[in-house]
Amino acid sequence: MYVVQPQLAHLYRTSQAKEPDLCCDLLGFDVMLDYKLKPWMLEVNHMPSFRADTDIDYQIKHDLILNTLQIL
């Protein structure tokens, strides 16, 4: 997890707008659960894909986009 932290911090700092509340970023976190349901972060995607290959994938990504737009 600490390997990507410097890169994420840099991306966060460089994506900030000069004026507050004018910028947002959506990151994709890939997480795996082990047999004890302990989460392990595999990777963080700066530009996650919104392509949906299955119905459940479509529903999750549709809801994510809708909720993001409602927050904005």
VENMO-V327943 format. One record per backbone hydrogen bond with DSSP energy under -0.5 kcal/mol. NH is the residue of the N-H (numbers start at 0). CO is the residue of the C=O. E is the energy in kcal/mol with one decimal. If there is no record, write none. Layout:
NH|CO|E, NH|CO|E
This chain:
3|0|-0.6, 4|0|-0.6, 5|1|-0.6, 7|3|-2.7, 8|4|-2.7, 9|5|-2.2, 10|6|-2.6, 11|7|-2.5, 12|8|-2.5, 13|9|-2.6, 14|10|-1.2, 15|11|-0.5, 15|12|-0.8, 21|18|-0.9, 26|24|-0.6, 27|44|-2.6, 28|26|-0.6, 29|27|-0.5, 29|42|-2.7, 30|28|-0.6, 31|39|-2.7, 33|37|-1.9, 36|33|-2.4, 39|31|-2.6, 41|29|-3.3, 42|29|-1.1, 44|27|-3.6, 45|43|-0.5, 52|50|-0.5, 57|53|-2.4, 58|54|-2.4, 59|55|-2.4, 60|56|-2.4, 61|57|-2.8, 62|58|-2.4, 63|59|-2.2, 64|60|-2.4, 65|61|-2.6, 66|62|-2.9, 67|63|-2.4, 68|64|-2.4, 69|65|-2.1, 70|66|-2.1, 71|67|-2.2
